[in-house]
Amino acid sequence: MAVAYVSAMRRTSNGAAFWALRGSSSSSSSSSRGFLTVCGGTIQHKTEENQDQLDSANTLKCAAENAMQQKMSPSPCAGQKKLQLKMNELVKEHQTLQEKYRRIVAHVEDDNRRIRKCVEDARLYGIHSLCKDILAVADLLEKTTRSVTEEDLANSSPTLKNFYKGVCLIDEKLCKIFSKHGLEKMNSIGLEYNSAEHEILLRVPSVDALPSTVVKIVQEGYKLHGRVLRTAQVGLAIEAQPHFKAQ
């Protein structure tokens, strides 16, 4: 009977203890059957209670695991919102970097433009001081050639004539060199007065010329690549008095 009781304790499925005891104690007495039946019913009841407890524990465990998973992994809506916010931040950062890049490129282009302008000005106007000094020599040559008249040449010796021709050739060659480097005379005769180009030394009454026009050159002005290198010293025409007009 003790062996039958141990066998019944080892069975966990519903009703299995009863059939095991029945098979193993087929030769036992009817009192033994009654005892085993009662024990089997008690064991079955306890097994059902244990099974219910296990099911409840598993249910609680699953609920806890689900809650933990939901807490650790955000919902799809929350994840999409975070991704959208992150994307918006990246877009703003990209726009800021693009704006900085455009400003830097514009600044570099302005610097390059200024550098090219400085280099070009240095190339064109770097001979400013030299040209200004050479103009004094050009003025002397021009005055020398203009001071000699045709009558003087006719009465002079062949040596003086050759000397005069040499001076004229030097003056002509110097003018060509000036033109090659962008240095040119203003040729102000007949032009209207311009304070940036002309310096008034005298006023000349004139009947033919309009007032405030250049009618006399004391010292010719020069420009270097279109920029005034030396202003011209001129005489301006003014309206003649009535007695000059009558004459």
Backbone as a ProteinNet text record, in pm:
[ID]
protein_1_A
[PRIMARY]
MAVAYVSAMRRTSNGAAFWALRGSSSSSSSSSRGFLTVCGGTIQHKTEENQDQLDSANTLKCAAENAMQQKMSPSPCAGQKKLQLKMNELVKEHQTLQEKYRRIVAHVEDDNRRIRKCVEDARLYGIHSLCKDILAVADLLEKTTRSVTEEDLANSSPTLKNFYKGVCLIDEKLCKIFSKHGLEKMNSIGLEYNSAEHEILLRVPSVDALPSTVVKIVQEGYKLHGRVLRTAQVGLAIEAQPHFKAQ
[TERTIARY]
82.5	0	86.7	197.3	290.7	347.1	375.9	428.1	325.3	201.5	93.5	80.3	102.8	91.5	201	321.3	435.1	412.3	359.7	331.8	229	132.7	28.3	84.1	179	238.7	319	374.6	457.5	376.1	251.5	167	115.7	120.3	76.5	-44.6	-73.9	-189.4	-316.3	-427.7	-555.5	-604.8	-631	-685.7	-583.8	-454.7	-353.4	-323.8	-328.4	-297	-399	-521.7	-624.9	-607.6	-580.9	-562.9	-433.8	-330.3	-205.8	-226.7	-297.7	-322.3	-411.6	-506.6	-596.8	-523.8	-428.5	-354.9	-259	-191.7	-88.6	-143.6	-268	-323.3	-447.9	-440.9	-555.1	-581.2	-476.4	-492.2	-514.7	-524.2	-539.6	-685.6	-707.5	-840.8	-921.1	-1050.5	-1141.4	-1116.6	-1067.7	-1036.7	-921	-825.1	-710.3	-755.1	-850.6	-899.4	-964.6	-1038.9	-1105.5	-1007	-903.1	-800.9	-729.8	-697.1	-624	-711.9	-843.2	-931.9	-938	-947.7	-950.9	-821.9	-708.3	-576.9	-562.8	-609.7	-599.4	-678.9	-798.2	-878.9	-812.6	-750	-680.3	-562.3	-486.1	-366.6	-408.5	-517.1	-564.4	-605.7	-670.4	-713.7	-593.4	-491.8	-370.4	-297.1	-298.1	-229.3	-297.8	-431.8	-505.7	-476.7	-468	-435.3	-295.8	-201	-64.1	-60.5	-138.8	-141.3	-199.7	-304.8	-363.4	-264.4	-189.2	-87.9	20.3	60.8	161.8	109.5	-18.1	-75.8	-82.8	-120.6	-127.4	11.1	110.8	247.7	297.4	266.5	307.9	238.4	110.5	36.9	98.1	127.7	191.2	328.3	404.1	537.2	528	431.1	413.2	372.5	282.5	239	355.7	439.9	555.9	654.9	674.6	766.2	713	582.3	523.8	536.5	512.7	526.3	669.5	764	905.1	942.3	896.2	925.3	866.2	741.3	680.7	756.3	807.4	883.4	1017.1	1084	1215.5	1204.5	1112	1095.9	974.3	995.3	882.1	783.6	666.8	563	600.4	541.3	573.9	546.7	441.5	410.4	517.9	561.1	666.7	797.4	830	951.6	947.3	832.2	818	832.1	776.2	789.8	935.3	1007.2	1148.7	1228.4	1199.9	1269	1237	1110.3	1071.9	1143.5	1149.3	1220.4	1368.7	1427.6	1569	1592.2	1501.6	1513.2	1500.1	1407.7	1392.3	1518.4	1579.8	1704.6	1814.9	1823	1925.7	1902.5	1775	1743.5	1784.4	1753	1793.1	1944.3	2013.1	2159.1	2216.3	2155.2	2199.9	2180.6	2066.8	2042.3	2140.2	2169.6	2266.4	2404.2	2446.3	2577.4	2582.3	2471.7	2467.5	2480.4	2410.8	2418.2	2560.8	2623.2	2761.9	2853.6	2829.6	2913.1	2898.4	2773.7	2752.8	2822.7	2813.8	2880.1	3030.4	3085.8	3230.9	3273.8	3196.6	3230	3222.4	3116.9	3104.7	3218.8	3257.2	3368.3	3498.9	3522.2	3643.9	3645.5	3529.5	3522.8	3549.5	3497	3524.8	3673.3	3732.7	3877	3957.3	3920.9	3991.6	3974.8	3852.5	3827.7	3913.7	3920.5	4003.3	4150.7	4193.4	4334.8	4367.6	4276.3	4299.7	4302.1	4213.1	4210	4339.7	4388.6	4515.1	4631.5	4632.4	4740.6	4734.4	4611.9	4597.3	4634.5	4593.8	4631.7	4782.8	4844	4989.2	5059.3	5002.3	5063	5045.5	4926.1	4898.3	4958.3	4945.3	4983.4	5108.9	5178.1	5302.9	5411.4	5398.5	5498.5	5452.9	5360.5	5304.6	5414.3	5496.7	5601.3	5704.8	5742.4	5840.9	5789.2	5664.5	5607.6	5599.9	5564.2	5554.4	5689.6	5796.9	5930.8	5973.9	5938.4	5979.1	5902.9	5784.7	5709.1	5785.3	5869.4	5950.5	6046.4	6103.2	6193	6112.9	5994.1	5909.6	5871.4	5845.9	5812.4	5929.4	6049.5	6167	6188.1	6173.3	6188.8	6082.3	5960.2	5852.4	5876.5	5919.4	5946.7	6064.2	6161.4	6277.8	6239	6163.2	6123.5	6029.3	5943.4	5850.1	5917.4	6024.8	6090.2	6167.8	6195.1	6271	6171.8	6187.8	6099.8	6163.8	6083.6	6135.1	6240.9	6226.1	6325.5	6459.7	6451.9	6576.7	6645.3	6564.5	6624.1	6686	6621	6674.4	6807.4	6824.6	6947.5	7053.9	7023.1	7118.7	7210.6	7317.1	7414.3	7360.2	7417.3	7374.3	7386.6	7486.1	7503.5	7385.7	7342.4	7228.9	7099.5	7089.4	6971	6965.9	7080.3	7084.6	7056.6	7104	7078.5	6929.5	6866.2	6723	6643.2	6683.7	6615.1	6631.1	6749.4	6771.5	6682.8	6669.6	6581.7	6436.3	6394.8	6257.5	6234.1	6334.8	6321.7	6311.8	6389.8	6382.8	6243.7	6191	6057.1	5951.2	5964.7	5868.8	5879.8	6001	6021.2	5966.6	5985.4	5935.2	5781.5	5718.2	5571.3	5520.9	5593	5554.5	5568.2	5674.1	5691.8	5580.2	5542.4	5431.3	5302.2	5274.6	5152.3	5155.3	5272.1	5285.4	5248.7	5279	5253.1	5126.1	5043.8	4916	4922.4	5030.2	5044.4	5016	4913.3	4871	4839.8	4857.3	4822.4	4670.6	4626.5	4483.4	4433.3	4519	4477.8	4351.3	4367.9	4253	4197.8	4262.5	4215.2	4074.5	3984.1	3846	3754.7	3809.7	3727.5	3667.5	3554.1	3492.9	3571	3570.9	3648.5	3600.2	3698.6	3672.9	3769.3	3712.6	3796.4	3889.3	3851.8	3936.9	4055	4048.1	4153.1	4226	4162.1	4218.9	4245.9	4353.5	4387.9	4389.9	4306.9	4292.9	4406.6	4481.8	4588.1	4549.9	4471.9	4430	4299.7	4238.4	4113.9	4137	4094.5	4123.2	3992.1	3974.1	3853.6	3853.2	3740.1	3731.2	3593.8	3595.8	3471.4	3419.9	3511.5	3473.6	3442.4	3523.6	3508.3	3396	3333.3	3229.8	3293	3223.1	3276.7	3303.9	3406.6	3447.4	3501.1	3552.7	3621.8	3771.3	3852.9	3997.8	4043	4110.4	4160.7	4312.7	4377.7	4522.5	4578.1	4693.7	4760.8	4891.6	4906.4	5033.9	5120.7	5061.6	5130.3	5027.8	5057.3	4961.2	4950.4	4827.6	4805.3	4818.8	4835.8	4853.4	4764.4	4724.7	4649.4	4723.6	4720.3	4781	4670.1	4645.9	4537.1	4403.4	4378.2	4251.1	4244.5	4343.2	4345.1	4436.2	4388.9	4464.7	4597	4705.6	4839.1	4885.6	4855.8	4890.5	4784.2	4732.5	4630.5	4694.1	4613.5	4660.4	4642.7	4745.5	4737.3	4689	4570.6	4502.7	4454.1	4418.4	4349	4209.6	4108.7	3969.5	3918.8	3828.9	3767.1	3658	3650	3541.2	3477.8	3359.7	3288.7	3360	3384.6	3456.6	3368.6	3432.8	3361.8	3302.4	3203.9	3140.9	3236.4	3337.9	3429.5	3517.9	3548.2	3623.9	3538.4	3407.8	3319.5	3305.3	3301.6	3288.9	3411.2	3527	3648.8	3652.7
-119.7	0	125.7	112.2	227.4	253.4	144.4	160.7	228.2	196.1	257.7	404.4	441.1	582.7	667.6	611.1	684	703.1	599.3	611.3	718.3	729	831.2	970.8	990.2	1122.3	1168.4	1078.7	1115.8	1153.5	1125.3	1156.9	1298.6	1374.2	1514	1539.9	1457	1478.1	1440	1502.7	1482	1338.1	1268.9	1132.6	1024.8	1060.1	957.9	874.5	937.9	863.7	753	784.9	687.4	562.8	578.7	463.7	389.2	460.2	390.6	304.2	361.2	284.2	163.6	181.8	74	-41	-5	-110.2	-184	-109	-169.9	-247.2	-219	-283.9	-366.2	-430.5	-512.9	-627.3	-665.2	-776.2	-728.6	-597.8	-543.7	-553.7	-516.7	-524.9	-403.7	-409.3	-299.7	-179.6	-202.7	-88.8	-8.9	-79.4	-9.2	76.6	25.1	102.3	231.4	223	342.9	446.6	398.1	491.4	559.3	482.5	539.8	634.7	602.7	692.8	828.6	823.5	951.1	1027.1	950.7	1017.9	1073.6	996.8	1045	1170.4	1177.9	1299.3	1419.2	1395.6	1508	1557.5	1458.9	1495	1567.6	1518.6	1585.3	1727.5	1749.9	1884.3	1977.1	1924.8	2006	2032.5	1932.2	1951.4	2058.7	2060.9	2164	2302.8	2310.5	2439.6	2485.4	2392.9	2428.8	2472.4	2404.2	2439.7	2579.8	2609.7	2744.7	2851.7	2819.3	2914.6	2936	2825.8	2837.2	2920.6	2896.2	2973.9	3122.1	3149.8	3290.8	3354.8	3277.7	3330.5	3356.4	3263.3	3283	3403.9	3421.5	3537.2	3667.9	3673.4	3793.3	3818.1	3707.4	3720.6	3776.5	3724.2	3773.6	3920.5	3957	4097.6	4189.1	4143.3	4224	4237.6	4125.6	4132.6	4226	4218.7	4308.9	4455.3	4481	4620.2	4668	4577.4	4615.5	4642.1	4559.1	4580.5	4712.1	4740	4866.5	4986.7	4969.6	5079.3	5098.5	4989.3	4998.5	5042.1	4989	5026.4	5116.8	5242.8	5336	5292.4	5348.7	5316.4	5370.6	5316.5	5365.9	5514.6	5565.5	5708.1	5794.2	5755.8	5832	5825.1	5709.4	5697.2	5784.2	5788.4	5872.8	6020.3	6060.4	6199.2	6235.6	6145.8	6172.2	6181.2	6090.8	6095.5	6224	6268.9	6392.7	6513.8	6516.9	6626.4	6625.9	6506.4	6496.7	6541.4	6501.9	6542.8	6694.6	6755.4	6900.8	6971.3	6918.8	6977	6966.8	6851.6	6834.1	6926.2	6945.4	7036.6	7179	7223.4	7358	7372.2	7270.6	7275	7279.9	7203.5	7204.8	7342.6	7405.4	7539.3	7640.7	7629.2	7720.2	7703.6	7579.3	7554.8	7604.9	7587.8	7638.7	7791	7857.6	8004.1	8049.8	7981.9	8015.6	7992.3	7882.7	7852.8	7961.3	8005.2	8111	8239.9	8274.2	8396	8386.8	8270.7	8253.9	8262.4	8197.8	8202.9	8346.1	8419	8559.2	8643.5	8618.6	8694.7	8665.1	8538.1	8500.6	8561.7	8560.5	8621.3	8771.3	8839.3	8982.2	9007.2	8923.2	8938.4	8915.2	8812.1	8785.3	8899.7	8957.1	9069.9	9190.8	9217.6	9329.6	9305.1	9180.9	9149.1	9166.6	9115.2	9132.2	9278.9	9357.7	9501.2	9568.4	9530.9	9588.5	9550.1	9423.4	9379	9452.4	9467.3	9537.1	9684.8	9747.3	9888	9902.5	9806.8	9813.3	9798.3	9712.7	9694.5	9819	9879.4	9993.9	10123.6	10144	10273.2	10267.3	10153.4	10143.3	10236.9	10281.6	10372.9	10518	10541.6	10675.6	10777.3	10748.7	10843.9	10862.1	10752.2	10761.6	10848	10825.7	10905.2	11052.4	11078.5	11218.1	11287.7	11217	11276.6	11294	11196.6	11206	11317.7	11353.1	11460.8	11592.5	11613.3	11735.8	11739.4	11623.2	11615.6	11637.3	11578.1	11596	11743	11813.9	11956.5	12036.9	12004.8	12076.9	12052.6	11928.5	11898.5	11970.6	11973	12039.3	12189.4	12251.4	12394.8	12425.9	12337	12360.6	12355.7	12254.5	12242	12354.4	12399	12505.4	12644.1	12656.8	12788.7	12819	12718.1	12737.1	12757.2	12868.3	12900	12856.3	12857.7	12819.9	12920.7	13046.8	13148	13120.9	13077.3	13043.9	12924.8	12826.9	12710.8	12748.2	12839	12879.4	12953.4	13031	13109.7	13036.1	12915.8	12842.4	12756.9	12709.6	12624.1	12482.6	12399.9	12259.4	12182.8	12218.5	12148.5	12175.5	12299.8	12333.1	12269.2	12262.4	12198.3	12050.5	11984.7	11843.1	11824.4	11916.8	11909.1	11924.3	12016.6	12038.5	11914.5	11855.4	11734.1	11621.3	11611.2	11508	11528.6	11655.9	11685	11651.3	11681	11648	11497.6	11422.7	11276.9	11221.4	11279.7	11235.5	11262.5	11382.2	11415.5	11321.8	11290.3	11198.3	11058.3	11011.7	10878.8	10872.2	10979.9	10983.1	10978.7	11045.6	11042.7	10901.5	10829.5	10691.7	10600.9	10624.2	10544.4	10573.6	10701	10735.9	10665.2	10666.6	10601.5	10451.2	10390.2	10246.5	10209.4	10294.9	10267.1	10337	10386.5	10444.2	10587	10658.1	10797.7	10886.2	10970.1	11049.7	11192.9	11284	11423.3	11440	11541.3	11567.7	11641.7	11726.3	11807.6	11886.6	11977.2	12044.9	12161.9	12205	12320.9	12295.5	12389.8	12378.4	12299.5	12238.3	12161.3	12251.9	12208.6	12282.9	12259.8	12360.4	12353.6	12238.5	12163.4	12052	12066.6	12084	12108.4	11991.7	11869.2	11753.4	11745	11814.3	11803.7	11934.9	12046	12175.9	12262.9	12338.2	12438.2	12575.1	12665.4	12796	12888.1	12935.5	13033	13173.5	13185.1	13315.1	13302.7	13417.6	13423.9	13513.3	13466.7	13534.2	13579.6	13709.2	13754.2	13697.6	13645.1	13584.3	13610.8	13639.4	13662.2	13532.8	13449	13324.9	13210.2	13195.9	13081.3	13106.2	12998	13006.9	13029.6	13097.9	13116.9	12983.7	12982.9	12864.5	12751.1	12783.1	12683.2	12717	12615.6	12632.1	12689.2	12804	12867.6	12881.9	12854	12868.7	12762.2	12704.9	12602.8	12660	12665.9	12705.4	12582	12478.3	12348.4	12238.5	12151.8	12048.2	11941.7	11890.8	11783.3	11645.6	11543.5	11406	11312.2	11203.9	11098	10966.8	10884.5	10752.6	10648.8	10580.1	10481.1	10541.4	10662.6	10728.6	10800.8	10786.2	10854.5	10976.6	11087.6	11212.9	11198.9	11215.2	11212.9	11353.9	11447.3	11587.5	11676.3	11769	11858.9	11959.5	12005.8	12103	12244.7	12328	12469.6	12546.3	12604.8	12658.2	12800.8	12863.6	12990.7	12972.7	13023.3	13005.6	13130	13104.2	13214.7	13278.9	13410.5	13485	13572.3	13618.7	13701.5	13836	13872.4	13997.5	14117.9	14231.2	14355.7	14411.2	14498.1	14550.4	14620.8	14695.6	14765.2	14667.6	14545.8	14444.6	14384.7	14368.8	14312.6	14408.5	14538.8	14636.6	14636.4	14619.2	14614.1	14489.6
0	0	0	70.7	73.3	-64.4	-136.4	-274.2	-360.6	-344.2	-422.1	-389.3	-262.8	-223	-285.6	-288.7	-350.4	-497.8	-561	-704.5	-731.5	-645.4	-664.1	-646.3	-555	-532.7	-652.5	-727.2	-842.3	-963.1	-969	-1084.7	-1070.9	-1183.5	-1180.9	-1268.3	-1362	-1448.9	-1374.7	-1417.3	-1351.7	-1374.7	-1259.8	-1264.8	-1288.5	-1311.6	-1340.4	-1217	-1095.5	-972.1	-945	-977.9	-950.9	-1034.9	-1160.2	-1248.9	-1220	-1177.6	-1141.2	-1019	-919.9	-798.4	-827.4	-916.8	-950.5	-1016.7	-1108.9	-1178.6	-1088.7	-998.4	-915.8	-796.6	-757.4	-638.5	-673.3	-785.4	-826.4	-728.6	-654.8	-559.5	-417.8	-396.2	-260.6	-218.8	-99	-40.2	-75.6	-53.2	-86.3	2.3	124.8	213.1	158.4	98.8	39.9	-76.6	-156.5	-270.5	-222.7	-118.4	-68.1	-21.5	50.8	98.6	-16.1	-120.1	-234.6	-310.7	-315.1	-387.6	-322	-185.6	-110.8	-128.2	-116.2	-133.5	-273.4	-371.7	-511.2	-532.2	-472.4	-487.8	-424.3	-307.1	-238.8	-319.9	-372.5	-452.2	-578.5	-641.6	-764.4	-736.5	-620.5	-585.9	-566.3	-496.2	-474.5	-605.7	-692.7	-822	-904.3	-899.7	-973.4	-916.8	-779.5	-718.6	-760.2	-759.4	-800.8	-946.5	-1030.1	-1172	-1192.6	-1112.2	-1121.8	-1078.9	-970.2	-924.5	-1030	-1096.1	-1200.2	-1317.6	-1352.6	-1463.3	-1428.9	-1302	-1260.6	-1262	-1215.4	-1214.9	-1357.1	-1448.6	-1588.1	-1650	-1614.9	-1668.1	-1619.5	-1488.2	-1432.6	-1494.3	-1515	-1575.2	-1716.6	-1795.5	-1932.9	-1934.5	-1841.3	-1834.7	-1799.3	-1705.4	-1666.2	-1782	-1853.9	-1968.6	-2076.2	-2102	-2202.9	-2162.5	-2033	-1985	-1997.3	-1963.6	-1975.9	-2120.5	-2212.2	-2354.1	-2404.8	-2361.8	-2403	-2346.6	-2223.1	-2163.4	-2230.7	-2266.9	-2330.2	-2475.5	-2551.1	-2691.8	-2705.8	-2747.8	-2759.2	-2865.4	-2856.2	-2953.2	-3090.4	-3198.3	-3333.5	-3350.5	-3290.6	-3305.3	-3240.7	-3120.6	-3053.4	-3131.2	-3186.9	-3266.9	-3391.4	-3457.4	-3576.8	-3542	-3427.2	-3385.6	-3359.2	-3292	-3266.1	-3395.2	-3489.1	-3618.7	-3693.8	-3686.5	-3754.4	-3693.5	-3558.8	-3492.7	-3528.8	-3531.1	-3567.7	-3711	-3800.8	-3940.8	-3954.4	-3879.8	-3883.8	-3835.1	-3729.8	-3680.5	-3784.2	-3850.7	-3953.6	-4072.8	-4110.1	-4220.9	-4186.1	-4064.2	-4022.3	-4020.1	-3970.1	-3967.5	-4108.4	-4199.1	-4339.1	-4401.7	-4376.2	-4429.7	-4371.8	-4242.8	-4180.2	-4241.6	-4262.4	-4322.6	-4466.5	-4539.9	-4676.8	-4680	-4588.1	-4582.4	-4547.1	-4452.7	-4418.2	-4537	-4609.4	-4725.9	-4832.5	-4857.1	-4956.7	-4915.1	-4788.5	-4741.4	-4755.3	-4722.4	-4733.6	-4880.1	-4968.8	-5111.6	-5163.8	-5124.3	-5168.1	-5114.1	-4987.9	-4929.4	-5002.7	-5034	-5106.3	-5246	-5313.6	-5447	-5441.6	-5338.7	-5323.9	-5300.5	-5216.1	-5191.4	-5318.8	-5394.3	-5519.4	-5618.6	-5622.7	-5712.8	-5673.8	-5543.5	-5498.7	-5526.3	-5507.4	-5532.5	-5680.9	-5767.2	-5910.9	-5949.9	-5887.9	-5916.9	-5872.9	-5754.5	-5706.6	-5797	-5839.2	-5927.7	-6061.5	-6114.5	-6241.7	-6229.4	-6119.8	-6098.7	-6083.6	-6013.9	-5999.1	-6134.1	-6219.3	-6351	-6439.2	-6430.3	-6516.8	-6464	-6333.4	-6277.4	-6191.3	-6196.4	-6120.5	-6171.5	-6298.2	-6356.4	-6342.8	-6252.4	-6234.3	-6204.2	-6105.1	-6065	-6175	-6241.9	-6349.6	-6463.4	-6503	-6612	-6575.3	-6451.4	-6409.4	-6417.9	-6385.3	-6394.8	-6540.6	-6626	-6767	-6838.4	-6788.8	-6852.4	-6850.8	-6750.4	-6746.9	-6865.1	-6899.8	-7016.4	-7144.3	-7153.1	-7271.8	-7289.5	-7179	-7188.7	-7243.6	-7199.8	-7249	-7398.7	-7441.8	-7583.6	-7666.3	-7618.3	-7691.5	-7701.4	-7593.6	-7596.4	-7689.6	-7690.2	-7776.7	-7923.5	-7961.3	-8102.2	-8145.7	-8055.4	-8090.9	-8096	-8023.9	-8022.1	-8150.7	-8231	-8355.5	-8469.8	-8539.4	-8653.4	-8784.4	-8888.6	-9020.1	-9068.8	-9032	-9071	-9004.7	-8877.7	-8808.5	-8874.2	-8916	-8982.2	-9116.9	-9189.5	-9320.8	-9307.8	-9200.7	-9182.7	-9102.1	-9055.6	-8973	-9058.7	-8995.9	-9064	-9074.7	-9162.7	-9174.6	-9043.4	-8963.5	-8834.7	-8741.6	-8732.9	-8647.2	-8699.4	-8833.5	-8890.7	-8852.2	-8861.8	-8823.5	-8674.5	-8594.6	-8450.6	-8422	-8491.4	-8472.9	-8515.9	-8626.5	-8671.2	-8568.6	-8509.3	-8407	-8285.2	-8243.8	-8129.7	-8163	-8284.7	-8326.1	-8328.2	-8372.7	-8373.5	-8230.5	-8139.1	-7998.2	-7940.5	-7970.6	-7921.3	-7978.9	-8107.1	-8170.3	-8112.3	-8089.4	-8031.6	-7889.1	-7813.7	-7677.4	-7674.2	-7768	-7776	-7807.5	-7893.6	-7924.3	-7802.2	-7725.4	-7603.3	-7504.2	-7493	-7404.9	-7447.2	-7576.6	-7625.9	-7600	-7611.1	-7587.8	-7444.9	-7350.9	-7209.3	-7158.6	-7249.6	-7208.6	-7161.6	-7190.2	-7149.9	-7271.2	-7261.7	-7376.3	-7334	-7430.3	-7406.3	-7404.9	-7331.8	-7326.9	-7451.1	-7510.2	-7625.3	-7590.6	-7496.8	-7435.6	-7515.4	-7621.6	-7697.4	-7750.9	-7723	-7769.9	-7678.3	-7572.2	-7479.4	-7372.6	-7317.2	-7208	-7079.3	-6996.5	-6872.2	-6784	-6731.1	-6640.1	-6522.3	-6403.6	-6285.9	-6254.3	-6295.2	-6268.7	-6364.1	-6478.8	-6580	-6606.3	-6573.8	-6611.9	-6488.9	-6499.8	-6399.7	-6468.8	-6422.6	-6489.1	-6444.8	-6542.6	-6515.3	-6561.4	-6665.3	-6716.6	-6791.6	-6813.2	-6890.2	-7010.9	-7126.3	-7252.7	-7315.5	-7337.8	-7410	-7551.5	-7592.7	-7724.6	-7783.2	-7912	-7984.6	-8045	-8092.8	-8162.5	-8066.5	-7961.7	-7870.9	-7771.3	-7732	-7629.6	-7493	-7403.5	-7268.6	-7198.8	-7114.1	-7034.6	-7121.2	-7238.4	-7320	-7323.1	-7341.3	-7339.4	-7474.3	-7467.7	-7589.1	-7588.7	-7474.9	-7466.4	-7373.4	-7412.5	-7333	-7281.9	-7151.7	-7091.3	-7069.6	-7017.8	-7000.5	-7022.8	-7119.2	-7156.3	-7047.3	-7030.1	-6933.5	-6996.9	-6910.3	-6956.9	-6875	-6942.9	-6877	-6891.6	-6785	-6786.3	-6778.4	-6891.3	-6901.9	-6858.8	-6907.9	-6879.3	-6747.2	-6662.8	-6533	-6543.1	-6486.5	-6497.3	-6423.2	-6498.7	-6439.4	-6404.3	-6491.5	-6466.2	-6529.3	-6450.9	-6503.1	-6600.6	-6693.7	-6792.9	-6739	-6757.3	-6720.9	-6843.7	-6833.5	-6952	-6927.8	-7041.2	-7038.9	-7093.6	-7020.9	-7061.3	-7133.8	-7225.5	-7299.8	-7216.7	-7225.6	-7164.4	-7272	-7245.9	-7344.5	-7361.7	-7486.6	-7515.8	-7486.5	-7452.4	-7427.7	-7557	-7549.1	-7671.4	-7766.8	-7716.4	-7807.5	-7882.3	-7819.5	-7891.8	-8002.5	-7976.8	-8077.3	-8194.9	-8168.7	-8276.4	-8366.6	-8305.9	-8385.1	-8474.1
[MASK]
+++++++++++++++++++++++++++++++++++++++++++++++++++++++++++++++++++++++++++++++++++++++++++++++++++++++++++++++++++++++++++++++++++++++++++++++++++++++++++++++++++++++++++++++++++++++++++++++++++++++++++++++++++++++++++++++++++++++++++++++++++++++

